[in-house]
Amino acid sequence: MKSILVPVEDHATMGSVLETTLLLARKFSSYIEGAALGPDIAEMVAADFSLSGAVFDDRTRRDLLDHARQTFESFMTAHGVKRLDASETDTSFGWTGENLISDNGIGEYGRVFDVIAVGRPGSSSQQPRRSTLEAALFDSGRPLLIAPPQAPQQFGNCIAIAWNGASDTSRTVAFAMPLLKLAQDVPVLKIPGTRFPGPSDEQLAKSLRRHGVAARVVPFGETSKASGIAFLEKATALGADLVLKGGYTQSRLRQIIFGSATSEILAEAKLPIFMAH
């Protein structure tokens, strides 16, 4: 996990995204690249961005770009992260381009990074937008690190896997292998009521142990709670500081209509989430 892309936008949890990203980067001496997130014309028409009626002219675009870059570079400098140069081998940072990048652009550009870091989406205009997460998740082919509203104090010591036997969760586990090998504890939890045809939780744990991962199966008891909520409560009780969850086995439309463990976890998680599709 040597390269991490961070879409930078003015929302209430941007600080947590940067702090959580830095926790990951310091585990692997990674390069962190910031990119200013902004709307293209189609997104403006769709009204996903709220600009309070402001005319979106060149000056407005420049102001958004400058503010995003200052936010990103000021954070990195304040936390002792060096700007990338030819001799830099420790955690470093850089900035991409002189233009705003749309959600779709993040999904495309993210294909050459190991991880894309975003904030946990919310419903208010001051929270990260779900469209950013979905573009990065579906279009990049890369895993996401989804930061909670408040950054954790530690990261990756206890990683809880939400296992359902599905292919998207399998890919998430494969992408996360560098983190799993460093973890002190990896509880594998089979999410209630979300079983797909595929290997059992014990088979996954056995496979991970062959790689030296400290994996163990933790059974669920009976619960009347929604499956995603029950998983989060169990993971928190186990001391997890990172959650692995596959992203959207079913279609997005079906999940919007019926809900899912993924939607529940995204709505409520106070832990970072590592997710792939």
C-alpha positions as CSV (number, residue, x, y, z in Angstrom):
1,M,0.0,0.0,0.0
2,K,2.6,2.5,-1.2
3,S,0.3,5.0,-2.8
4,I,-2.9,6.6,-1.5
5,L,-5.2,9.0,-3.3
6,V,-7.2,11.5,-1.2
7,P,-10.0,13.5,-2.9
8,V,-10.0,16.8,-1.0
9,E,-13.3,18.7,-0.5
10,D,-14.6,21.2,2.0
11,H,-16.7,19.1,4.3
12,A,-17.0,18.6,8.1
13,T,-15.0,15.4,8.3
14,M,-12.1,16.2,6.0
15,G,-9.8,16.4,9.0
16,S,-10.7,12.8,9.9
17,V,-10.1,11.6,6.4
18,L,-6.6,13.1,6.4
19,E,-5.8,11.8,9.9
20,T,-7.0,8.3,9.1
21,T,-5.1,8.3,5.8
22,L,-1.9,9.2,7.6
23,L,-2.3,6.3,10.1
24,L,-2.4,4.0,7.1
25,A,0.4,5.7,5.3
26,R,2.8,5.5,8.2
27,K,2.4,1.7,8.3
28,F,3.9,1.4,4.8
29,S,5.9,4.6,4.3
30,S,3.3,5.5,1.7
31,Y,3.0,8.4,-0.7
32,I,-0.2,10.4,-0.3
33,E,-1.5,12.4,-3.2
34,G,-4.2,15.1,-2.8
35,A,-6.6,16.0,-5.6
36,A,-9.2,18.9,-5.4
37,L,-12.7,17.5,-5.8
38,G,-15.1,19.6,-7.8
39,P,-18.1,19.3,-10.1
40,D,-18.2,18.9,-13.8
41,I,-21.1,20.3,-15.8
42,A,-23.2,17.2,-15.5
43,E,-22.8,17.0,-11.8
44,M,-23.8,20.7,-11.5
45,V,-27.0,20.0,-13.4
46,A,-27.7,17.1,-11.2
47,A,-27.3,19.5,-8.2
48,D,-25.2,17.1,-6.2
49,F,-22.9,20.0,-5.3
50,S,-24.4,22.7,-3.2
51,L,-22.8,26.1,-4.1
52,S,-25.6,28.3,-2.5
53,G,-26.5,29.7,-5.9
54,A,-23.0,31.0,-6.6
55,V,-22.0,31.4,-10.2
56,F,-19.5,28.6,-10.9
57,D,-17.0,30.6,-13.0
58,D,-13.3,30.4,-13.3
59,R,-12.7,32.4,-10.2
60,T,-14.9,30.1,-8.1
61,R,-13.1,27.1,-9.5
62,R,-9.8,28.6,-8.6
63,D,-10.9,29.4,-5.1
64,L,-12.1,25.9,-4.6
65,L,-8.8,24.5,-5.9
66,D,-6.7,26.8,-3.8
67,H,-8.6,26.1,-0.6
68,A,-8.4,22.3,-1.2
69,R,-4.7,22.5,-1.8
70,Q,-4.1,24.6,1.2
71,T,-6.1,22.3,3.4
72,F,-4.2,19.3,2.3
73,E,-0.7,20.7,2.3
74,S,-1.2,22.5,5.6
75,F,-2.2,19.3,7.3
76,M,0.7,17.3,5.9
77,T,3.2,20.0,6.9
78,A,1.8,20.3,10.4
79,H,2.1,16.6,10.9
80,G,5.7,16.4,9.7
81,V,5.1,14.7,6.4
82,K,7.6,15.7,3.7
83,R,6.9,16.7,0.2
84,L,7.9,13.9,-2.3
85,D,11.3,14.3,-3.9
86,A,13.6,11.9,-5.7
87,S,15.4,10.8,-2.6
88,E,12.3,10.5,-0.3
89,T,11.7,6.9,1.1
90,D,9.6,7.8,4.1
91,T,5.9,8.8,4.2
92,S,5.5,11.7,1.8
93,F,2.9,13.8,0.0
94,G,2.2,15.5,-3.3
95,W,-0.5,17.3,-5.2
96,T,-2.1,16.5,-8.6
97,G,-2.8,19.1,-11.2
98,E,-4.2,22.6,-11.4
99,N,-7.8,21.6,-12.1
100,L,-10.7,20.3,-10.1
101,I,-11.4,16.6,-10.6
102,S,-15.0,15.3,-10.7
103,D,-16.2,12.2,-8.9
104,N,-15.9,10.2,-12.1
105,G,-12.4,11.6,-12.6
106,I,-11.5,10.3,-9.1
107,G,-12.7,6.9,-10.1
108,E,-10.6,6.9,-13.2
109,Y,-7.4,8.4,-11.8
110,G,-7.6,6.2,-8.7
111,R,-6.9,3.1,-10.9
112,V,-3.1,3.8,-10.5
113,F,-3.2,4.0,-6.7
114,D,-3.2,1.2,-4.1
115,V,-6.0,2.8,-2.0
116,I,-8.4,5.7,-2.3
117,A,-9.3,7.5,1.0
118,V,-12.8,9.1,1.4
119,G,-15.1,10.1,4.2
120,R,-18.1,8.2,5.4
121,P,-21.0,9.6,3.5
122,G,-23.8,11.6,5.2
123,S,-27.1,13.2,4.3
124,S,-26.3,16.8,5.1
125,S,-24.5,19.3,2.8
126,Q,-21.6,19.4,5.3
127,Q,-20.8,15.7,5.1
128,P,-19.0,13.7,2.4
129,R,-21.1,12.8,-0.6
130,R,-22.1,9.3,-1.4
131,S,-21.5,9.9,-5.1
132,T,-17.8,10.3,-4.4
133,L,-17.6,7.0,-2.6
134,E,-19.6,5.1,-5.2
135,A,-17.5,6.5,-8.2
136,A,-14.3,5.5,-6.5
137,L,-15.6,2.1,-5.5
138,F,-17.2,1.1,-8.8
139,D,-14.9,2.8,-11.3
140,S,-11.4,2.5,-9.9
141,G,-11.1,-1.2,-9.4
142,R,-9.2,-0.3,-6.2
143,P,-10.1,-0.6,-2.5
144,L,-11.3,2.3,-0.4
145,L,-10.4,3.4,3.1
146,I,-13.5,5.1,4.5
147,A,-12.8,7.3,7.4
148,P,-15.3,7.7,10.2
149,P,-16.5,11.2,11.4
150,Q,-13.8,11.1,14.1
151,A,-10.4,9.6,13.4
152,P,-9.3,6.6,15.5
153,Q,-6.4,6.7,17.9
154,Q,-4.9,3.5,16.6
155,F,-5.3,1.7,13.3
156,G,-5.0,-1.9,12.1
157,N,-4.1,-3.7,15.3
158,C,-7.4,-5.5,15.4
159,I,-9.2,-5.9,12.1
160,A,-12.7,-7.4,12.0
161,I,-13.8,-9.1,8.8
162,A,-17.5,-9.0,7.9
163,W,-17.6,-12.4,6.1
164,N,-20.6,-13.4,3.9
165,G,-18.9,-15.8,1.5
166,A,-19.3,-13.4,-1.4
167,S,-16.8,-12.5,-4.1
168,D,-16.7,-8.8,-3.2
169,T,-15.7,-9.6,0.3
170,S,-13.1,-12.1,-1.0
171,R,-11.5,-9.3,-3.1
172,T,-11.6,-6.9,-0.1
173,V,-9.7,-9.5,2.0
174,A,-7.1,-10.0,-0.8
175,F,-6.5,-6.2,-1.1
176,A,-6.2,-5.9,2.7
177,M,-3.6,-8.7,3.0
178,P,-0.7,-6.3,3.8
179,L,-2.7,-4.9,6.7
180,L,-3.9,-8.3,7.8
181,K,-0.3,-9.6,8.1
182,L,0.5,-6.7,10.5
183,A,-2.5,-7.1,12.7
184,Q,-2.3,-8.6,16.1
185,D,-5.9,-10.0,16.0
186,V,-8.2,-10.7,13.0
187,P,-11.7,-11.8,14.2
188,V,-13.8,-13.2,11.3
189,L,-17.5,-12.7,11.9
190,K,-20.2,-14.2,9.7
191,I,-22.9,-11.5,9.3
192,P,-26.3,-12.8,10.3
193,G,-28.8,-13.3,7.5
194,T,-26.4,-12.4,4.6
195,R,-25.0,-15.8,3.6
196,F,-24.0,-16.2,-0.1
197,P,-22.9,-19.5,-1.7
198,G,-19.2,-19.8,-0.9
199,P,-16.6,-20.8,1.7
200,S,-17.4,-20.7,5.4
201,D,-16.0,-18.3,8.0
202,E,-13.8,-21.1,9.3
203,Q,-12.4,-21.8,5.8
204,L,-11.5,-18.2,5.4
205,A,-9.8,-18.1,8.8
206,K,-7.8,-21.2,8.0
207,S,-6.7,-19.7,4.6
208,L,-5.6,-16.5,6.3
209,R,-3.6,-18.4,9.0
210,R,-1.6,-20.0,6.2
211,H,-0.3,-16.5,5.4
212,G,0.6,-15.9,9.1
213,V,-2.5,-13.8,9.8
214,A,-3.8,-14.1,13.4
215,A,-7.3,-15.0,12.2
216,R,-9.9,-16.6,14.4
217,V,-13.7,-17.2,14.0
218,V,-15.9,-15.3,16.4
219,P,-19.5,-16.7,16.4
220,F,-22.6,-14.5,16.6
221,G,-25.2,-15.2,19.2
222,E,-28.9,-14.7,18.5
223,T,-29.9,-11.1,17.8
224,S,-33.0,-9.2,16.8
225,K,-30.9,-6.2,15.6
226,A,-30.2,-5.4,11.9
227,S,-27.3,-7.4,10.7
228,G,-25.0,-4.4,10.0
229,I,-25.7,-2.9,13.4
230,A,-25.1,-6.2,15.2
231,F,-21.8,-6.6,13.4
232,L,-20.6,-3.2,14.3
233,E,-21.5,-3.7,18.0
234,K,-19.7,-7.0,18.0
235,A,-16.6,-5.6,16.3
236,T,-16.4,-2.7,18.7
237,A,-16.8,-5.1,21.7
238,L,-13.8,-7.1,20.3
239,G,-11.6,-4.0,20.2
240,A,-11.6,-3.7,16.4
241,D,-10.0,-0.5,15.0
242,L,-10.6,-1.3,11.4
243,V,-13.5,-3.2,9.6
244,L,-13.2,-5.1,6.3
245,K,-16.4,-5.2,4.3
246,G,-17.2,-6.1,0.7
247,G,-19.1,-3.4,-1.2
248,Y,-22.4,-4.0,-2.8
249,T,-22.8,-7.6,-3.9
250,Q,-26.3,-6.7,-5.2
251,S,-27.1,-3.8,-7.5
252,R,-27.1,-0.3,-6.0
253,L,-30.8,0.1,-6.9
254,R,-31.8,-3.0,-5.1
255,Q,-29.9,-1.9,-2.0
256,I,-31.4,1.5,-2.0
257,I,-34.9,-0.1,-2.1
258,F,-34.3,-2.9,0.4
259,G,-31.4,-1.8,2.5
260,S,-28.4,-4.0,3.3
261,A,-25.7,-4.7,5.9
262,T,-23.4,-2.6,3.7
263,S,-25.7,0.4,3.9
264,E,-26.2,0.0,7.7
265,I,-22.5,-0.2,8.3
266,L,-21.8,2.9,6.1
267,A,-24.5,4.8,7.9
268,E,-23.4,4.0,11.5
269,A,-19.8,3.0,11.6
270,K,-17.5,4.8,14.0
271,L,-14.6,2.7,12.9
272,P,-12.6,3.0,9.6
273,I,-13.9,0.7,6.9
274,F,-11.7,-1.0,4.2
275,M,-13.9,-1.8,1.3
276,A,-13.7,-3.1,-2.3
277,H,-16.2,-4.1,-4.9
